[in-house]
Amino acid sequence: MTGVMSAIIIDGKAASAKLRERVVAETARLKSRHGIVPGLATVLVGQDPASEIYVRNKNKMAEALGYKSVSFSLPQTASETEVLAKVKALNDDKSVHGILVQMPLPKQVREEAVLDLLDPKKDVDALTPTNAGLLLSGHAKLVSCTPAGMMMLLKEYVGDITGKDALVIGRSLLFGKPAAQLLLAANATVTMAHSKTRDLPGLARRADILVAAIGKAELVRGDWVKEGATVIDVGINRVDAGGGKTRVVGDVAYDEAHSRAGAITPVPGGVGAMTIACLMRNTLIAASMQAGLPTPAI
Protein backbone atom coordinates (compact mmCIF):
# COMPACT_ATOMS: atom_id res chain seq x y z
CA MET A 1 0.00 0.00 0.00
CA THR A 2 1.33 3.43 -0.93
CA GLY A 3 0.20 6.98 -0.42
CA VAL A 4 0.18 9.54 2.37
CA MET A 5 -0.71 7.02 5.06
CA SER A 6 2.28 4.79 4.31
CA ALA A 7 5.14 6.99 5.54
CA ILE A 8 6.34 6.46 9.09
CA ILE A 9 7.23 9.74 10.78
CA ILE A 10 10.68 9.37 12.34
CA ASP A 11 10.29 11.06 15.73
CA GLY A 12 13.60 12.67 16.68
CA LYS A 13 12.13 14.30 19.78
CA ALA A 14 11.07 10.97 21.27
CA ALA A 15 14.41 9.33 20.40
CA SER A 16 16.27 12.30 21.91
CA ALA A 17 14.30 12.00 25.14
CA LYS A 18 15.21 8.30 25.42
CA LEU A 19 18.88 9.07 24.78
CA ARG A 20 18.84 11.77 27.47
CA GLU A 21 17.42 9.25 29.96
CA ARG A 22 20.32 6.90 29.25
CA VAL A 23 22.82 9.75 29.59
CA VAL A 24 21.33 10.81 32.95
CA ALA A 25 21.65 7.25 34.29
CA GLU A 26 25.27 6.89 33.11
CA THR A 27 26.16 10.36 34.43
CA ALA A 28 24.83 9.46 37.88
CA ARG A 29 26.80 6.20 37.78
CA LEU A 30 30.01 8.00 36.79
CA LYS A 31 29.59 10.47 39.64
CA SER A 32 28.68 7.90 42.32
CA ARG A 33 31.36 5.34 41.41
CA HIS A 34 34.22 7.58 40.35
CA GLY A 35 33.41 11.08 41.62
CA ILE A 36 33.51 12.49 38.08
CA VAL A 37 31.12 15.19 36.89
CA PRO A 38 31.27 15.67 33.10
CA GLY A 39 32.26 19.22 32.22
CA LEU A 40 31.25 20.97 28.98
CA ALA A 41 32.67 24.33 27.92
CA THR A 42 31.25 26.38 25.05
CA VAL A 43 33.06 29.23 23.34
CA LEU A 44 31.03 31.76 21.35
CA VAL A 45 32.78 34.45 19.32
CA GLY A 46 30.51 37.32 18.31
CA GLN A 47 26.77 37.81 18.68
CA ASP A 48 25.12 35.77 15.95
CA PRO A 49 21.52 35.31 17.21
CA ALA A 50 21.18 31.71 15.99
CA SER A 51 24.52 30.74 17.53
CA GLU A 52 23.56 32.39 20.82
CA ILE A 53 20.36 30.32 20.93
CA TYR A 54 22.22 27.09 20.13
CA VAL A 55 24.83 27.73 22.83
CA ARG A 56 22.20 28.66 25.40
CA ASN A 57 20.24 25.47 24.66
CA LYS A 58 23.39 23.36 24.93
CA ASN A 59 24.26 24.87 28.29
CA LYS A 60 20.71 24.42 29.61
CA MET A 61 20.66 20.75 28.67
CA ALA A 62 24.11 20.17 30.16
CA GLU A 63 22.96 21.61 33.47
CA ALA A 64 19.72 19.61 33.35
CA LEU A 65 21.72 16.40 32.94
CA GLY A 66 23.89 17.20 35.95
CA TYR A 67 26.97 18.34 34.07
CA LYS A 68 29.29 21.18 34.94
CA SER A 69 28.53 23.76 32.24
CA VAL A 70 30.66 26.81 31.53
CA SER A 71 30.27 29.30 28.70
CA PHE A 72 32.65 31.91 27.34
CA SER A 73 31.64 34.77 25.07
CA LEU A 74 34.27 36.68 23.12
CA PRO A 75 33.55 39.83 21.09
CA GLN A 76 33.10 39.77 17.32
CA THR A 77 36.41 41.62 17.07
CA ALA A 78 38.38 39.00 19.05
CA SER A 79 41.67 38.10 17.38
CA GLU A 80 42.65 34.59 16.42
CA THR A 81 45.32 34.73 19.13
CA GLU A 82 42.67 35.48 21.78
CA VAL A 83 40.43 32.63 20.62
CA LEU A 84 43.34 30.19 20.53
CA ALA A 85 44.41 31.26 24.02
CA LYS A 86 40.92 30.42 25.33
CA VAL A 87 40.97 27.01 23.62
CA LYS A 88 44.44 26.31 25.04
CA ALA A 89 43.27 27.21 28.57
CA LEU A 90 40.29 24.84 28.24
CA ASN A 91 42.55 22.09 26.85
CA ASP A 92 44.56 22.39 30.09
CA ASP A 93 41.53 22.54 32.43
CA LYS A 94 41.03 19.04 33.85
CA SER A 95 37.48 19.83 34.99
CA VAL A 96 36.46 20.41 31.36
CA HIS A 97 35.98 17.18 29.40
CA GLY A 98 34.29 18.59 26.31
CA ILE A 99 34.98 21.80 24.38
CA LEU A 100 32.63 23.18 21.76
CA VAL A 101 33.73 26.22 19.77
CA GLN A 102 30.58 27.47 18.05
CA MET A 103 30.91 27.78 14.28
CA PRO A 104 30.94 29.82 12.11
CA LEU A 105 33.73 32.02 13.42
CA PRO A 106 34.44 35.63 12.38
CA LYS A 107 36.57 35.93 9.25
CA GLN A 108 39.71 36.90 11.18
CA VAL A 109 39.69 33.55 13.03
CA ARG A 110 40.61 30.51 10.96
CA GLU A 111 38.50 27.46 11.79
CA GLU A 112 41.40 25.16 10.86
CA ALA A 113 43.67 26.90 13.37
CA VAL A 114 41.13 26.34 16.13
CA LEU A 115 40.58 22.70 15.18
CA ASP A 116 44.31 22.03 14.93
CA LEU A 117 44.78 23.27 18.51
CA LEU A 118 41.69 21.70 20.08
CA ASP A 119 42.50 18.59 22.11
CA PRO A 120 40.95 15.67 20.14
CA LYS A 121 40.00 13.96 23.42
CA LYS A 122 37.83 17.01 24.26
CA ASP A 123 36.54 17.55 20.73
CA VAL A 124 32.88 16.70 21.37
CA ASP A 125 31.84 17.96 17.92
CA ALA A 126 34.38 15.49 16.43
CA LEU A 127 35.69 17.98 13.87
CA THR A 128 39.44 17.82 14.50
CA PRO A 129 41.63 16.12 11.89
CA THR A 130 42.43 13.39 14.45
CA ASN A 131 38.79 12.48 15.05
CA ALA A 132 37.95 12.71 11.35
CA GLY A 133 40.81 10.29 10.66
CA LEU A 134 39.69 7.91 13.40
CA LEU A 135 36.21 7.85 11.85
CA LEU A 136 37.70 7.05 8.45
CA SER A 137 39.68 4.16 9.93
CA GLY A 138 36.71 2.85 11.92
CA HIS A 139 38.15 3.57 15.37
CA ALA A 140 36.33 6.75 16.40
CA LYS A 141 34.84 7.03 19.88
CA LEU A 142 33.71 10.63 19.38
CA VAL A 143 31.51 11.03 16.30
CA SER A 144 30.02 14.23 14.87
CA CYS A 145 26.71 14.77 16.66
CA THR A 146 24.13 15.14 13.88
CA PRO A 147 25.41 12.16 11.83
CA ALA A 148 25.52 10.07 15.02
CA GLY A 149 21.91 11.06 15.71
CA MET A 150 20.94 10.10 12.17
CA MET A 151 22.41 6.63 12.64
CA MET A 152 20.52 6.12 15.90
CA LEU A 153 17.27 7.01 14.14
CA LEU A 154 18.03 4.65 11.27
CA LYS A 155 18.80 1.85 13.70
CA GLU A 156 15.52 2.40 15.55
CA TYR A 157 13.22 2.92 12.57
CA VAL A 158 14.88 0.94 9.75
CA GLY A 159 17.08 -1.60 11.48
CA ASP A 160 19.80 -3.34 9.47
CA ILE A 161 20.81 -1.22 6.45
CA THR A 162 23.32 -3.74 5.04
CA GLY A 163 23.39 -3.57 1.26
CA LYS A 164 20.96 -0.65 0.99
CA ASP A 165 21.75 2.14 -1.46
CA ALA A 166 22.29 5.40 0.43
CA LEU A 167 22.68 8.82 -1.18
CA VAL A 168 24.09 11.71 0.88
CA ILE A 169 23.44 15.09 -0.72
CA GLY A 170 26.00 17.47 0.78
CA ARG A 171 29.72 17.06 1.55
CA SER A 172 30.29 19.28 4.58
CA LEU A 173 32.82 18.41 7.28
CA LEU A 174 30.10 18.86 9.88
CA PHE A 175 27.62 16.40 8.39
CA GLY A 176 27.98 15.05 4.85
CA LYS A 177 31.44 13.48 5.06
CA PRO A 178 31.02 11.85 8.51
CA ALA A 179 27.49 10.70 7.62
CA ALA A 180 28.83 8.90 4.55
CA GLN A 181 31.50 7.17 6.65
CA LEU A 182 28.96 6.01 9.23
CA LEU A 183 26.62 4.67 6.56
CA LEU A 184 29.54 2.86 4.94
CA ALA A 185 30.55 1.37 8.30
CA ALA A 186 26.97 0.05 8.62
CA ASN A 187 27.46 -1.76 5.28
CA ALA A 188 25.31 0.51 3.14
CA THR A 189 26.43 1.24 -0.43
CA VAL A 190 27.07 4.97 -0.31
CA THR A 191 27.02 7.66 -2.97
CA MET A 192 27.90 11.27 -2.16
CA ALA A 193 26.36 14.09 -4.17
CA HIS A 194 26.76 17.87 -4.06
CA SER A 195 26.09 21.08 -5.96
CA LYS A 196 28.19 19.95 -8.94
CA THR A 197 26.55 16.53 -9.30
CA ARG A 198 24.93 15.78 -12.65
CA ASP A 199 21.40 14.35 -12.70
CA LEU A 200 20.82 14.62 -8.97
CA PRO A 201 17.12 13.64 -9.31
CA GLY A 202 18.11 10.46 -11.15
CA LEU A 203 20.60 9.49 -8.43
CA ALA A 204 18.04 10.21 -5.73
CA ARG A 205 15.41 7.97 -7.33
CA ARG A 206 17.70 4.95 -6.87
CA ALA A 207 18.33 5.53 -3.16
CA ASP A 208 16.84 3.32 -0.46
CA ILE A 209 18.09 5.89 2.06
CA LEU A 210 18.02 9.50 0.86
CA VAL A 211 19.87 11.98 3.06
CA ALA A 212 19.54 15.69 2.25
CA ALA A 213 22.01 18.10 3.85
CA ILE A 214 22.73 20.75 1.25
CA GLY A 215 21.12 23.83 2.82
CA LYS A 216 18.63 24.63 0.05
CA ALA A 217 14.99 24.90 1.04
CA GLU A 218 12.84 22.08 -0.38
CA LEU A 219 15.39 21.23 -3.08
CA VAL A 220 14.45 17.54 -3.03
CA ARG A 221 11.03 17.12 -4.61
CA GLY A 222 8.59 14.28 -4.09
CA ASP A 223 9.25 12.73 -7.49
CA TRP A 224 12.95 12.40 -6.54
CA VAL A 225 12.00 9.88 -3.85
CA LYS A 226 12.00 6.16 -4.56
CA GLU A 227 8.77 4.48 -3.49
CA GLY A 228 9.21 3.26 0.10
CA ALA A 229 12.60 4.94 0.64
CA THR A 230 13.73 6.32 3.99
CA VAL A 231 14.19 10.11 3.78
CA ILE A 232 16.49 11.85 6.25
CA ASP A 233 16.19 15.65 6.03
CA VAL A 234 19.01 17.51 7.77
CA GLY A 235 18.23 20.95 6.36
CA ILE A 236 16.99 23.85 8.49
CA ASN A 237 15.92 26.78 6.33
CA ARG A 238 13.78 29.81 7.11
CA VAL A 239 11.45 30.85 4.30
CA ASP A 240 8.88 33.60 3.92
CA ALA A 241 5.47 32.57 5.22
CA GLY A 242 3.78 35.87 4.33
CA GLY A 243 2.65 38.64 6.62
CA GLY A 244 6.19 39.33 7.72
CA LYS A 245 6.49 35.84 9.22
CA THR A 246 8.86 32.97 8.45
CA ARG A 247 8.54 29.22 8.69
CA VAL A 248 11.17 26.53 9.06
CA VAL A 249 11.48 23.96 6.28
CA GLY A 250 14.02 21.30 5.42
CA ASP A 251 15.91 20.49 2.25
CA VAL A 252 13.08 18.14 1.25
CA ALA A 253 9.59 19.15 0.05
CA TYR A 254 8.01 17.30 2.97
CA ASP A 255 4.39 16.91 1.84
CA GLU A 256 5.44 15.67 -1.60
CA ALA A 257 8.06 13.26 -0.23
CA HIS A 258 5.76 11.99 2.52
CA SER A 259 3.38 10.54 -0.07
CA ARG A 260 6.14 8.32 -1.50
CA ALA A 261 8.53 7.58 1.37
CA GLY A 262 8.41 4.59 3.66
CA ALA A 263 9.76 6.69 6.53
CA ILE A 264 10.68 10.36 6.78
CA THR A 265 12.08 12.85 9.29
CA PRO A 266 10.09 16.04 9.86
CA VAL A 267 11.68 19.48 10.12
CA PRO A 268 11.71 20.49 12.88
CA GLY A 269 11.52 17.45 15.17
CA GLY A 270 13.67 15.01 13.23
CA VAL A 271 17.44 14.72 13.06
CA GLY A 272 18.03 18.16 14.57
CA ALA A 273 16.32 17.10 17.78
CA MET A 274 19.05 14.48 18.26
CA THR A 275 22.02 16.83 17.87
CA ILE A 276 22.26 18.34 21.35
CA ALA A 277 21.49 15.00 23.03
CA CYS A 278 24.35 13.42 21.05
CA LEU A 279 26.61 16.28 22.12
CA MET A 280 25.84 15.39 25.74
CA ARG A 281 26.52 11.73 24.95
CA ASN A 282 29.89 12.68 23.50
CA THR A 283 30.74 14.74 26.59
CA LEU A 284 29.99 11.76 28.82
CA ILE A 285 32.11 9.49 26.60
CA ALA A 286 34.94 12.04 26.67
CA ALA A 287 34.83 12.25 30.47
CA SER A 288 35.04 8.46 30.72
CA MET A 289 37.90 8.24 28.21
CA GLN A 290 39.93 10.92 29.99
CA ALA A 291 39.57 9.01 33.26
CA GLY A 292 40.77 5.80 31.61
CA LEU A 293 37.36 4.16 32.00
CA PRO A 294 35.53 2.02 29.44
CA THR A 295 33.28 3.81 26.95
CA PRO A 296 29.73 3.77 28.39
CA ALA A 297 27.23 1.77 26.34
CA ILE A 298 24.89 4.60 25.40
C-alpha positions in Angstrom: 0.0 0.0 0.0 1.3 3.4 -0.9 0.2 7.0 -0.4 0.2 9.5 2.4 -0.7 7.0 5.1 2.3 4.8 4.3 5.1 7.0 5.5 6.3 6.5 9.1 7.2 9.7 10.8 10.7 9.4 12.3 10.3 11.1 15.7 13.6 12.7 16.7 12.1 14.3 19.8 11.1 11.0 21.3 14.4 9.3 20.4 16.3 12.3 21.9 14.3 12.0 25.1 15.2 8.3 25.4 18.9 9.1 24.8 18.8 11.8 27.5 17.4 9.3 30.0 20.3 6.9 29.2 22.8 9.8 29.6 21.3 10.8 32.9 21.6 7.2 34.3 25.3 6.9 33.1 26.2 10.4 34.4 24.8 9.5 37.9 26.8 6.2 37.8 30.0 8.0 36.8 29.6 10.5 39.6 28.7 7.9 42.3 31.4 5.3 41.4 34.2 7.6 40.4 33.4 11.1 41.6 33.5 12.5 38.1 31.1 15.2 36.9 31.3 15.7 33.1 32.3 19.2 32.2 31.3 21.0 29.0 32.7 24.3 27.9 31.3 26.4 25.1 33.1 29.2 23.3 31.0 31.8 21.3 32.8 34.5 19.3 30.5 37.3 18.3 26.8 37.8 18.7 25.1 35.8 16.0 21.5 35.3 17.2 21.2 31.7 16.0 24.5 30.7 17.5 23.6 32.4 20.8 20.4 30.3 20.9 22.2 27.1 20.1 24.8 27.7 22.8 22.2 28.7 25.4 20.2 25.5 24.7 23.4 23.4 24.9 24.3 24.9 28.3 20.7 24.4 29.6 20.7 20.7 28.7 24.1 20.2 30.2 23.0 21.6 33.5 19.7 19.6 33.3 21.7 16.4 32.9 23.9 17.2 36.0 27.0 18.3 34.1 29.3 21.2 34.9 28.5 23.8 32.2 30.7 26.8 31.5 30.3 29.3 28.7 32.7 31.9 27.3 31.6 34.8 25.1 34.3 36.7 23.1 33.5 39.8 21.1 33.1 39.8 17.3 36.4 41.6 17.1 38.4 39.0 19.0 41.7 38.1 17.4 42.7 34.6 16.4 45.3 34.7 19.1 42.7 35.5 21.8 40.4 32.6 20.6 43.3 30.2 20.5 44.4 31.3 24.0 40.9 30.4 25.3 41.0 27.0 23.6 44.4 26.3 25.0 43.3 27.2 28.6 40.3 24.8 28.2 42.6 22.1 26.9 44.6 22.4 30.1 41.5 22.5 32.4 41.0 19.0 33.9 37.5 19.8 35.0 36.5 20.4 31.4 36.0 17.2 29.4 34.3 18.6 26.3 35.0 21.8 24.4 32.6 23.2 21.8 33.7 26.2 19.8 30.6 27.5 18.0 30.9 27.8 14.3 30.9 29.8 12.1 33.7 32.0 13.4 34.4 35.6 12.4 36.6 35.9 9.3 39.7 36.9 11.2 39.7 33.6 13.0 40.6 30.5 11.0 38.5 27.5 11.8 41.4 25.2 10.9 43.7 26.9 13.4 41.1 26.3 16.1 40.6 22.7 15.2 44.3 22.0 14.9 44.8 23.3 18.5 41.7 21.7 20.1 42.5 18.6 22.1 40.9 15.7 20.1 40.0 14.0 23.4 37.8 17.0 24.3 36.5 17.6 20.7 32.9 16.7 21.4 31.8 18.0 17.9 34.4 15.5 16.4 35.7 18.0 13.9 39.4 17.8 14.5 41.6 16.1 11.9 42.4 13.4 14.4 38.8 12.5 15.0 38.0 12.7 11.3 40.8 10.3 10.7 39.7 7.9 13.4 36.2 7.9 11.9 37.7 7.1 8.5 39.7 4.2 9.9 36.7 2.9 11.9 38.1 3.6 15.4 36.3 6.8 16.4 34.8 7.0 19.9 33.7 10.6 19.4 31.5 11.0 16.3 30.0 14.2 14.9 26.7 14.8 16.7 24.1 15.1 13.9 25.4 12.2 11.8 25.5 10.1 15.0 21.9 11.1 15.7 20.9 10.1 12.2 22.4 6.6 12.6 20.5 6.1 15.9 17.3 7.0 14.1 18.0 4.6 11.3 18.8 1.8 13.7 15.5 2.4 15.6 13.2 2.9 12.6 14.9 0.9 9.8 17.1 -1.6 11.5 19.8 -3.3 9.5 20.8 -1.2 6.5 23.3 -3.7 5.0 23.4 -3.6 1.3 21.0 -0.7 1.0 21.7 2.1 -1.5 22.3 5.4 0.4 22.7 8.8 -1.2 24.1 11.7 0.9 23.4 15.1 -0.7 26.0 17.5 0.8 29.7 17.1 1.6 30.3 19.3 4.6 32.8 18.4 7.3 30.1 18.9 9.9 27.6 16.4 8.4 28.0 15.0 4.8 31.4 13.5 5.1 31.0 11.9 8.5 27.5 10.7 7.6 28.8 8.9 4.6 31.5 7.2 6.6 29.0 6.0 9.2 26.6 4.7 6.6 29.5 2.9 4.9 30.5 1.4 8.3 27.0 0.1 8.6 27.5 -1.8 5.3 25.3 0.5 3.1 26.4 1.2 -0.4 27.1 5.0 -0.3 27.0 7.7 -3.0 27.9 11.3 -2.2 26.4 14.1 -4.2 26.8 17.9 -4.1 26.1 21.1 -6.0 28.2 20.0 -8.9 26.6 16.5 -9.3 24.9 15.8 -12.6 21.4 14.4 -12.7 20.8 14.6 -9.0 17.1 13.6 -9.3 18.1 10.5 -11.1 20.6 9.5 -8.4 18.0 10.2 -5.7 15.4 8.0 -7.3 17.7 4.9 -6.9 18.3 5.5 -3.2 16.8 3.3 -0.5 18.1 5.9 2.1 18.0 9.5 0.9 19.9 12.0 3.1 19.5 15.7 2.2 22.0 18.1 3.8 22.7 20.7 1.2 21.1 23.8 2.8 18.6 24.6 0.0 15.0 24.9 1.0 12.8 22.1 -0.4 15.4 21.2 -3.1 14.4 17.5 -3.0 11.0 17.1 -4.6 8.6 14.3 -4.1 9.3 12.7 -7.5 12.9 12.4 -6.5 12.0 9.9 -3.9 12.0 6.2 -4.6 8.8 4.5 -3.5 9.2 3.3 0.1 12.6 4.9 0.6 13.7 6.3 4.0 14.2 10.1 3.8 16.5 11.8 6.3 16.2 15.6 6.0 19.0 17.5 7.8 18.2 20.9 6.4 17.0 23.8 8.5 15.9 26.8 6.3 13.8 29.8 7.1 11.4 30.9 4.3 8.9 33.6 3.9 5.5 32.6 5.2 3.8 35.9 4.3 2.7 38.6 6.6 6.2 39.3 7.7 6.5 35.8 9.2 8.9 33.0 8.4 8.5 29.2 8.7 11.2 26.5 9.1 11.5 24.0 6.3 14.0 21.3 5.4 15.9 20.5 2.2 13.1 18.1 1.2 9.6 19.1 0.1 8.0 17.3 3.0 4.4 16.9 1.8 5.4 15.7 -1.6 8.1 13.3 -0.2 5.8 12.0 2.5 3.4 10.5 -0.1 6.1 8.3 -1.5 8.5 7.6 1.4 8.4 4.6 3.7 9.8 6.7 6.5 10.7 10.4 6.8 12.1 12.8 9.3 10.1 16.0 9.9 11.7 19.5 10.1 11.7 20.5 12.9 11.5 17.5 15.2 13.7 15.0 13.2 17.4 14.7 13.1 18.0 18.2 14.6 16.3 17.1 17.8 19.0 14.5 18.3 22.0 16.8 17.9 22.3 18.3 21.3 21.5 15.0 23.0 24.4 13.4 21.0 26.6 16.3 22.1 25.8 15.4 25.7 26.5 11.7 24.9 29.9 12.7 23.5 30.7 14.7 26.6 30.0 11.8 28.8 32.1 9.5 26.6 34.9 12.0 26.7 34.8 12.2 30.5 35.0 8.5 30.7 37.9 8.2 28.2 39.9 10.9 30.0 39.6 9.0 33.3 40.8 5.8 31.6 37.4 4.2 32.0 35.5 2.0 29.4 33.3 3.8 26.9 29.7 3.8 28.4 27.2 1.8 26.3 24.9 4.6 25.4 
